[in-house]
Amino acid sequence: MRVLAKAASVVAVAAFFVTPAVAQKTINLTAIDGYPPKSSWVRDFIGYYIPEIDKQLAAKGNYKINWNQAWSGQIVKTRHVLEGLQKGLGDIGIVTSVFHAGKVPLQNLTFVTPFVTSDPDLTGKTMDAMTEKFPQFKDAWGKFNQVYLTIGCVLDSYQMFSKEEITQVSGFEGMKIAGAGVNLRYLQGVGAAGVPGSLVSFYNKLQTGVVSGAMLWPEAVVQFKIVEVAPYMMKADLGSACSKAINVNADTWKNLPVEVKDVIATAAIGYRDTMAKAAIEHGAGAVEEFKKAGGKVYDLPEAERKKWAMTMPNVAKEWADGLEKDGIPGKAILADYMDRMRAAKQPIMRDWDKE
């Protein structure tokens, strides 16, 4: 009997190990952006966000994602991620919101408040906190068949880069400067003309003489080799800005299991923080890399920074007033943001909400 019992036990244990586990259900998702993987936000999506989602799902054991990664314009160009997600050409993507000021104007809050903060970590967390407080943030994305997950602040501070050295704000008079869009309003007070474009186009614009300068951040200038055509950097510390939104196509989101939604949303916050920390780390190192590549850096004195801030149009007030006309509490949103920055003791050069 003891022999039979032992044999039965062995068979039971063996059966346990050969019994196939319940198979994970595979979900196909396409991730899109028009920018290439060398862009910091795409790099972190590939290096952090996707692996983090995969890791969390693997720990639960019920689902796994088969990723189709479509970067570098494979499906959409840099300015058309919003439309691509809206039409279902991608399931999840990185929208460069600054290109869509008219469609999702609330996303431009950090762009209309320059000279306030150069802390992308604080800025990202603040914007997401305000998104929860003011439903108009998410509602705007809903009109375009998208579910907002989080924001992306991928730069520590905008600086000025030029083909010739400039050592004072008046030196921009008559120049053509490339920028993302909303931030071109910063140039009105210094007499320069803004030329809209995207990061992937700036090198060519500078090389061919379409523009003589660009408003960018050091990490991007190094990564995209713009230092070759704009070797002079004016460190003006115009401030950090959140230019990205991580969104999911609303139809895709509706059909995802709750468990998968939770993981994607949770990992998105980690991705947001990873992008911000990378912006801080790379920003500091990129200035030295810029110098090593032959670039020259000029620190704009505080008096000149103050002059620039005070001669600039109050783009924040104009933005808030425009929102009010559309029934959105722009003034309250602007004041809330500035109050949060003041509470965080940021080096605010101009109180945009109090004029």
C-alpha positions in Angstrom: 0.0 0.0 0.0 2.8 2.4 0.9 4.4 1.7 -2.5 1.1 2.3 -4.3 0.6 5.5 -2.4 4.1 6.7 -3.2 3.6 5.9 -6.8 0.3 7.8 -6.9 1.9 10.8 -5.3 4.7 10.8 -8.0 2.1 10.6 -10.7 0.1 13.5 -9.2 3.2 15.7 -8.9 4.2 14.9 -12.5 0.7 15.7 -13.7 0.8 19.1 -12.0 3.9 20.0 -13.9 2.7 18.8 -17.3 -0.7 20.4 -17.0 -0.6 23.4 -19.4 -1.1 26.8 -17.8 -4.0 28.9 -18.8 -2.8 30.8 -22.0 -2.5 34.5 -21.9 -4.8 36.3 -24.3 -2.9 38.4 -26.8 -4.0 41.9 -27.6 -2.6 43.7 -30.7 -1.8 47.4 -30.2 -0.2 49.8 -32.7 1.8 52.7 -31.1 2.4 55.7 -33.3 4.4 59.0 -33.6 5.9 60.8 -36.5 9.1 61.4 -34.7 12.1 58.9 -34.8 13.3 56.8 -31.8 16.2 59.2 -31.1 13.6 61.7 -29.9 13.6 61.5 -26.1 9.9 60.8 -25.7 9.9 58.0 -28.3 13.1 56.6 -26.8 11.4 56.5 -23.3 8.2 55.0 -24.8 10.3 52.2 -26.2 12.7 51.9 -23.3 10.4 52.4 -20.4 6.7 52.5 -21.2 6.3 49.4 -23.3 8.5 47.2 -21.1 6.7 48.5 -17.9 3.3 47.6 -19.4 4.6 44.2 -20.5 6.1 43.5 -17.0 2.9 44.4 -15.1 0.7 42.3 -17.4 3.1 39.4 -17.2 2.9 39.5 -13.4 -0.9 39.2 -13.6 -0.7 36.4 -16.2 -3.9 37.0 -18.1 -3.0 39.2 -21.0 0.0 40.2 -23.1 0.3 42.8 -25.8 1.7 42.3 -29.3 3.2 45.7 -30.1 3.4 47.2 -33.6 5.7 50.1 -33.2 5.3 52.7 -36.0 7.6 55.6 -35.5 9.4 57.9 -37.9 6.4 58.7 -40.0 5.6 55.0 -40.9 1.9 55.7 -40.4 1.6 59.4 -39.6 3.8 62.4 -39.9 4.9 64.5 -36.9 1.9 66.9 -37.1 -0.8 64.3 -37.7 -0.7 61.9 -34.7 -3.9 63.5 -33.4 -5.8 62.8 -36.7 -4.2 59.3 -36.9 -5.5 58.3 -33.5 -8.8 59.9 -34.2 -9.2 57.7 -37.3 -7.9 54.6 -35.7 -4.7 54.4 -37.7 -3.0 53.8 -34.3 -4.3 52.6 -31.0 -2.0 54.6 -28.7 0.3 57.5 -29.6 2.3 60.5 -28.6 0.5 63.7 -29.7 2.5 66.8 -30.0 -0.2 69.1 -28.6 1.5 72.3 -29.4 0.7 71.7 -33.1 -3.0 71.7 -32.2 -3.5 75.0 -30.3 -7.0 75.5 -31.8 -8.2 72.0 -31.1 -6.9 71.4 -27.6 -6.1 74.9 -26.3 -5.9 74.0 -22.7 -2.8 71.9 -23.4 -1.0 75.1 -24.2 -1.1 76.4 -20.7 2.6 75.9 -20.1 3.4 77.5 -23.5 1.6 80.7 -22.6 3.3 81.1 -19.3 7.1 81.5 -20.1 9.6 82.7 -17.5 7.8 80.8 -14.7 9.6 77.4 -14.2 12.3 75.2 -15.6 11.2 72.1 -13.7 9.5 69.6 -16.1 8.8 67.2 -13.3 6.8 69.8 -11.4 5.2 71.1 -14.5 4.0 67.6 -15.6 2.6 66.7 -12.3 0.9 70.1 -12.0 -0.7 69.8 -15.4 -2.1 66.3 -14.6 -3.4 67.5 -11.3 -5.2 70.3 -13.0 -6.6 67.8 -15.6 -8.3 66.0 -12.8 -9.6 69.3 -11.3 -10.9 70.8 -14.6 -12.8 68.3 -16.8 -12.5 70.6 -19.8 -8.9 69.2 -20.3 -10.1 65.7 -21.0 -13.3 66.7 -22.7 -11.3 68.5 -25.4 -9.6 65.2 -26.4 -12.9 63.3 -26.3 -14.1 65.4 -29.3 -11.4 63.8 -31.3 -12.2 60.2 -30.3 -9.3 60.0 -27.8 -8.8 59.1 -24.2 -6.1 61.2 -22.5 -3.7 59.3 -20.2 -1.0 61.7 -19.3 1.1 64.6 -20.4 4.7 64.7 -21.5 7.2 67.5 -20.5 10.3 66.6 -22.5 12.4 69.7 -22.1 13.8 71.5 -19.1 13.8 74.9 -20.6 13.6 76.6 -24.0 16.8 78.4 -25.1 17.7 80.4 -28.2 20.1 79.0 -30.8 21.5 81.0 -33.8 23.9 81.0 -36.7 25.6 84.1 -35.3 26.3 85.0 -31.7 23.7 87.2 -30.0 24.4 88.7 -26.6 21.3 90.9 -25.9 17.6 90.7 -26.6 17.7 93.5 -29.1 20.0 91.4 -31.2 16.9 89.4 -32.4 15.5 92.5 -34.2 14.6 91.6 -37.8 15.6 87.9 -37.5 13.5 84.9 -38.5 13.3 82.4 -35.8 11.9 78.8 -36.0 9.7 77.5 -33.3 6.9 75.1 -32.5 4.0 77.5 -32.8 2.5 79.0 -29.7 6.0 79.9 -28.3 6.6 82.1 -31.4 4.5 84.7 -29.6 7.5 85.2 -27.3 9.3 86.9 -30.2 6.9 89.7 -30.7 8.5 91.8 -28.0 12.0 91.5 -29.4 11.1 92.3 -33.0 11.8 88.9 -34.5 9.6 87.0 -36.9 8.5 83.5 -36.0 8.6 80.7 -38.5 6.6 77.6 -37.5 8.0 74.2 -38.0 8.8 70.9 -36.3 12.0 69.6 -34.7 12.8 67.4 -37.7 12.6 70.4 -40.1 14.8 72.9 -38.2 18.1 71.7 -39.4 17.2 72.2 -43.0 15.6 75.6 -42.3 18.8 76.8 -40.7 21.1 75.3 -43.2 19.3 76.8 -46.2 18.9 80.2 -44.6 15.1 80.2 -44.2 15.7 81.1 -40.6 18.7 82.5 -38.7 17.8 80.9 -35.3 15.6 78.5 -33.5 13.9 78.2 -30.1 14.8 74.8 -28.8 16.3 72.9 -25.9 19.9 71.7 -25.7 19.2 67.9 -25.7 17.2 68.2 -29.0 19.9 70.4 -30.6 22.5 67.8 -29.9 20.5 64.8 -30.8 19.3 66.3 -34.1 22.8 67.7 -34.9 21.4 71.3 -35.1 24.6 72.5 -33.4 26.2 72.1 -36.8 24.1 74.9 -38.3 23.3 76.9 -35.2 26.4 76.8 -33.0 25.5 79.7 -30.7 23.3 79.2 -27.7 21.8 82.1 -25.7 20.8 80.6 -22.3 17.7 82.7 -21.7 15.8 80.0 -19.6 12.4 80.8 -21.2 11.0 77.9 -19.2 9.7 74.4 -19.4 6.7 73.4 -21.4 4.6 70.3 -21.8 4.3 69.6 -25.5 3.2 65.9 -25.5 0.0 64.1 -24.7 -0.2 60.3 -24.4 -3.6 59.3 -25.8 -5.5 56.1 -26.8 -8.1 55.8 -29.5 -11.5 55.8 -27.7 -12.8 52.8 -29.6 -9.7 50.8 -28.7 -9.9 51.9 -25.1 -13.6 50.8 -24.9 -12.7 47.3 -26.0 -9.8 46.8 -23.8 -10.2 44.6 -20.6 -10.3 46.6 -17.4 -7.1 45.0 -16.2 -5.3 46.1 -19.3 -6.7 49.6 -19.1 -5.5 49.9 -15.5 -2.0 48.8 -16.4 -1.7 51.1 -19.4 -2.9 54.0 -17.3 -0.7 53.3 -14.3 2.4 52.8 -16.4 1.6 56.1 -18.2 2.2 58.0 -15.0 5.6 56.3 -14.6 6.3 57.2 -18.2 5.4 60.8 -17.6 7.9 61.0 -14.6 10.6 59.2 -16.6 10.3 61.7 -19.4 10.6 64.6 -17.0 13.6 63.2 -15.1 15.3 62.4 -18.4 14.7 66.0 -19.5 16.4 67.3 -16.4 19.3 64.9 -16.7 19.8 65.2 -20.4 19.4 68.9 -20.2 22.3 69.4 -17.9 24.5 67.1 -19.9 23.4 68.4 -23.3 24.9 71.8 -22.6 28.3 70.2 -22.2 27.7 68.0 -25.3 26.8 71.1 -27.2 30.1 72.7 -26.2 32.0 69.6 -27.1 30.4 69.7 -30.6 31.7 73.1 -31.1 28.9 75.2 -29.7 29.3 78.4 -27.7 27.0 79.3 -24.8 26.2 82.8 -23.6 24.3 83.3 -20.3 21.7 86.1 -20.7 21.9 88.4 -17.7 18.8 88.6 -15.4 18.2 92.2 -16.4 17.9 91.2 -20.0 15.6 88.2 -19.1 13.4 90.6 -17.2 13.3 93.0 -20.1 12.3 90.2 -22.4 9.5 88.9 -20.1 8.1 92.4 -19.5 8.1 93.5 -23.2 6.4 90.3 -24.4 2.6 90.5 -25.0 0.7 88.9 -22.1 0.0 85.8 -24.1 -1.4 84.1 -21.0 -4.1 86.7 -20.5 -5.0 86.6 -24.2 -5.2 82.8 -24.0 -7.5 82.9 -20.9 -9.7 85.6 -22.4 -10.2 83.5 -25.6 -11.2 80.4 -23.5 -13.7 82.5 -21.6 -15.4 83.4 -24.8 -15.8 79.7 -25.5 -17.4 79.0 -22.1 -14.2 77.6 -20.5 -12.9 79.1 -17.2 -9.6 80.2 -18.7 -9.0 82.8 -16.0 -9.6 80.4 -13.1 -7.3 77.8 -14.8 -4.5 80.3 -15.4 -4.8 81.6 -11.8 -4.8 78.0 -10.4 -1.6 77.1 -12.4 0.2 80.3 -11.3 -0.9 79.8 -7.7 0.6 76.3 -7.8 3.8 77.6 -9.2 4.0 80.3 -6.6 3.3 77.7 -3.8 6.2 75.7 -5.2 8.4 78.8 -5.0 9.4 78.9 -8.6 11.5 81.8 -10.0 8.5 83.5 -11.6 9.6 86.5 -13.7 6.1 87.8 -14.5 2.8 87.1 -12.8 0.8 86.5 -15.9 -2.6 86.2 -14.1 -2.4 89.4 -12.1 -2.2 91.9 -14.9 
